[in-house]
Amino acid sequence: MEEFANFAHLAAGIGAAITLLGAGFGIGMIGKSAMDATARQPEASGDIRTSMIISAGLIEGATFFALAICIILAFK
């Protein structure tokens, strides 16, 4: 089992990179969609902004959880 110890750090790094890329693309798509919606209906910009911030916060929470799992697995 010791021969695979170095691969745990590599796998955790790859997992963290994939997690961050997914979160970045997801939050970017949320921002793009919110800007498109605001351009179509400027009077609804407050509701759209609120929904965008809540969605981005949920994505960031899931990202932090996944990164914590990667760190825990790397040092286990």
VORO-220651 format. One line per 2 residues: number of its first residue (from 1); their letters; for each residue x, y, z of N, C-alpha, C. Coordinates in nm, 4 decimals, always signed. Atoms other than C-alpha are relative to their C-alpha. Last residue first. Layout:
NUM> a> X/Y/Z/X/Y/Z/X/Y/Z  ... .
***
This chain:
76> kf> +0.0449/+0.1178/-0.0746/-0.4737/+0.9991/+0.4741/+0.0982/-0.1127/-0.0118  -0.0813/+0.0166/-0.1189/-0.3026/+1.3196/+0.3645/-0.0418/-0.1180/+0.0870 .
74> al> -0.1421/-0.0113/+0.0313/-0.4244/+1.3290/+0.0059/+0.0876/-0.0291/+0.1218  -0.0478/+0.1236/+0.0640/-0.7687/+1.1929/+0.0948/+0.1498/+0.0053/-0.0305 .
72> ii> +0.0051/+0.1089/-0.0981/-0.8308/+1.4759/+0.3407/+0.0540/-0.1298/-0.0598  -0.1098/-0.0221/-0.0949/-0.7137/+1.7363/+0.0896/+0.0045/-0.1125/+0.1039 .
70> ci> -0.1286/+0.0246/+0.0679/-0.9373/+1.5978/-0.1849/+0.1172/+0.0142/+0.0952  -0.0108/+0.1451/+0.0185/-1.2378/+1.5801/+0.0520/+0.1326/-0.0347/-0.0666 .
68> al> -0.0316/+0.0554/-0.1317/-1.1773/+1.9428/+0.1545/+0.0146/-0.1519/-0.0086  -0.1420/-0.0262/-0.0254/-1.1647/+2.0410/-0.2122/+0.0419/-0.0547/+0.1359 .
66> af> -0.0785/+0.0912/+0.0835/-1.4989/+1.8686/-0.2740/+0.1498/+0.0210/+0.0214  +0.0161/+0.1351/-0.0546/-1.6582/+2.0498/+0.0213/+0.0848/-0.0990/-0.0795 .
64> ft> -0.0817/+0.0077/-0.1217/-1.5155/+2.3830/-0.0944/-0.0086/-0.1376/+0.0639  -0.1412/+0.0013/+0.0398/-1.6594/+2.3235/-0.4418/+0.0908/-0.0107/+0.1215 .
62> ag> -0.0287/+0.1359/+0.0471/-2.0037/+2.2316/-0.3045/+0.1468/-0.0131/-0.0410  +0.0064/+0.0900/-0.1156/-2.0075/+2.5553/-0.1089/+0.0317/-0.1431/-0.0382 .
60> ei> -0.1242/-0.0157/-0.0762/-1.8888/+2.7529/-0.4107/+0.0016/-0.0900/+0.1224  -0.1086/+0.0638/+0.0754/-2.1708/+2.6090/-0.6230/+0.1314/+0.0112/+0.0767 .
58> lg> +0.0179/+0.1454/-0.0112/-2.4270/+2.6972/-0.3569/+0.1101/-0.0749/-0.0745  -0.0367/+0.0414/-0.1354/-2.2902/+3.0507/-0.3334/-0.0140/-0.1496/+0.0209 .
56> as> -0.1463/-0.0012/-0.0064/-2.3052/+3.0928/-0.7111/+0.0487/-0.0426/+0.1380  -0.0510/+0.1137/+0.0781/-2.6705/+2.9854/-0.7099/+0.1516/-0.0071/+0.0058 .
54> ii> +0.0319/+0.1221/-0.0738/-2.7596/+3.2275/-0.4280/+0.0553/-0.1222/-0.0729  -0.0883/+0.0063/-0.1160/-2.5753/+3.5133/-0.5993/-0.0262/-0.1259/+0.0812 .
52> ms> -0.1361/+0.0274/+0.0451/-2.7464/+3.4481/-0.9334/+0.0938/-0.0153/+0.1191  -0.0068/+0.1415/+0.0384/-3.0910/+3.4241/-0.7769/+0.1407/-0.0390/-0.0425 .
50> tr> +0.0135/+0.0799/-0.1215/-3.0396/+3.7588/-0.6046/+0.0104/-0.1489/-0.0309  -0.1263/-0.0101/-0.0721/-2.9101/+3.9196/-0.9247/-0.0039/-0.0857/+0.1279 .
48> id> -0.0987/+0.0798/+0.0736/-3.2110/+3.7940/-1.1214/+0.1332/-0.0007/+0.0744  +0.0305/+0.1414/-0.0228/-3.4532/+3.9256/-0.8612/+0.1019/-0.0903/-0.0681 .
46> gs> -0.0207/+0.0306/-0.1418/-3.2884/+4.2680/-0.8636/-0.0250/-0.1465/+0.0313  -0.1427/+0.0187/-0.0295/-3.2551/+4.2782/-1.2438/+0.0260/-0.0333/+0.1463 .
44> ae> -0.0126/+0.1164/-0.0881/-3.6265/+4.2187/-1.3066/+0.1435/-0.0220/+0.0464  +0.0782/-0.0240/-0.1215/-3.6919/+4.5672/-1.4504/+0.0085/-0.1165/+0.0994 .
42> pq> -0.0738/-0.0805/-0.0980/-3.4038/+4.5216/-1.6966/-0.0771/+0.0223/+0.1306  +0.0984/-0.0588/-0.0911/-3.5826/+4.2377/-1.8754/+0.0715/+0.0795/+0.1083 .
40> ra> +0.1346/+0.0181/+0.0551/-3.3942/+4.1181/-2.1854/-0.1062/+0.0674/+0.0858  +0.0087/-0.0772/+0.1244/-3.0566/+4.2619/-2.0859/-0.1395/-0.0107/-0.0614 .
38> ta> +0.0120/-0.1413/-0.0367/-3.1062/+4.1355/-1.7321/-0.0109/+0.0871/-0.1240  +0.1356/-0.0217/-0.0516/-3.1735/+3.7846/-1.8625/-0.0216/+0.1460/+0.0376 .
36> dm> +0.0941/+0.0120/+0.1117/-2.8588/+3.7893/-2.0761/-0.1427/+0.0291/+0.0460  -0.0155/-0.1216/+0.0808/-2.6555/+3.9193/-1.7821/-0.0932/-0.0011/-0.1206 .
34> as> +0.0591/-0.1126/-0.0728/-2.7940/+3.6475/-1.5565/+0.0115/+0.1293/-0.0800  +0.1452/+0.0107/+0.0088/-2.7219/+3.3786/-1.8144/-0.0688/+0.1157/+0.0714 .
32> kg> +0.0407/-0.0259/+0.1384/-2.3629/+3.4928/-1.8510/-0.1516/-0.0020/-0.0140  -0.0153/-0.1432/+0.0278/-2.3138/+3.5121/-1.4755/-0.0446/+0.0366/-0.1401 .
30> im> +0.1039/-0.0692/-0.0767/-2.4560/+3.1633/-1.4225/+0.0061/+0.1498/-0.0277  +0.1269/+0.0176/+0.0726/-2.2396/+3.0299/-1.7055/-0.1162/+0.0669/+0.0731 .
28> gi> -0.0039/-0.0813/+0.1218/-1.9304/+3.1773/-1.5432/-0.1287/-0.0096/-0.0805  +0.0261/-0.1371/-0.0431/-2.0276/+3.0284/-1.2073/+0.0053/+0.0942/-0.1198 .
26> gf> +0.1374/-0.0113/-0.0476/-2.0531/+2.6855/-1.3679/-0.0355/+0.1416/+0.0407  +0.0908/+0.0006/+0.1157/-1.7317/+2.7195/-1.5687/-0.1452/+0.0185/+0.0428 .
24> ga> -0.0240/-0.1214/+0.0779/-1.5379/+2.8203/-1.2601/-0.0908/+0.0094/-0.1209  +0.0618/-0.1124/-0.0709/-1.6957/+2.5481/-1.0484/+0.0177/+0.1304/-0.0770 .
22> gl> +0.1453/+0.0138/+0.0086/-1.6103/+2.2812/-1.3032/-0.0718/+0.1156/+0.0673  +0.0393/-0.0296/+0.1378/-1.2530/+2.4042/-1.3350/-0.1517/-0.0069/-0.0167 .
20> lt> -0.0081/-0.1447/+0.0201/-1.2141/+2.4151/-0.9580/-0.0374/+0.0402/-0.1421  +0.1036/-0.0667/-0.0791/-1.3389/+2.0597/-0.9142/-0.0005/+0.1502/-0.0249 .
18> ia> +0.1269/+0.0246/+0.0690/-1.1233/+1.9271/-1.1979/-0.1143/+0.0706/+0.0721  -0.0002/-0.0768/+0.1248/-0.8156/+2.0898/-1.0468/-0.1318/-0.0166/-0.0750 .
16> ag> +0.0184/-0.1408/-0.0334/-0.8955/+1.9584/-0.6983/-0.0057/+0.0852/-0.1260  +0.1381/-0.0182/-0.0442/-0.9401/+1.6057/-0.8326/-0.0305/+0.1448/+0.0341 .
14> ig> +0.0834/+0.0074/+0.1207/-0.6121/+1.6273/-1.0229/-0.1469/+0.0203/+0.0359  -0.0250/-0.1201/+0.0804/-0.4326/+1.7445/-0.7111/-0.0849/+0.0030/-0.1260 .
12> aa> +0.0654/-0.1112/-0.0688/-0.5936/+1.4742/-0.4967/+0.0197/+0.1300/-0.0772  +0.1440/+0.0127/+0.0212/-0.4963/+1.2101/-0.7522/-0.0758/+0.1127/+0.0676 .
10> lh> +0.0273/-0.0300/+0.1403/-0.1357/+1.3300/-0.7526/-0.1500/-0.0044/-0.0281  -0.0172/-0.1447/+0.0158/-0.1195/+1.3358/-0.3739/-0.0306/+0.0426/-0.1436 .
8> af> +0.1104/-0.0637/-0.0724/-0.2662/+0.9851/-0.3533/+0.0087/+0.1516/-0.0137  +0.1111/-0.0198/+0.0925/-0.0264/+0.8686/-0.6257/-0.1203/+0.0641/+0.0676 .
6> na> -0.0277/-0.1172/+0.0830/+0.2700/+0.9228/-0.3968/-0.1144/+0.0289/-0.0969  +0.0132/-0.1214/-0.0813/+0.1231/+0.6847/-0.1376/+0.0243/+0.1251/-0.0842 .
4> fe> +0.0987/-0.0874/+0.0620/+0.0712/+0.4060/-0.3948/-0.0169/+0.1313/+0.0750  -0.0471/-0.0369/+0.1341/+0.3919/+0.2181/-0.3087/-0.0972/+0.0924/-0.0718 .
2> em> -0.0895/-0.1156/-0.0049/+0.2951/+0.2306/+0.0598/+0.0462/+0.0442/-0.1388  +0.0814/-0.1196/+0.0000/+0.0000/+0.0000/+0.0000/+0.0858/+0.1260/+0.0000 .
***
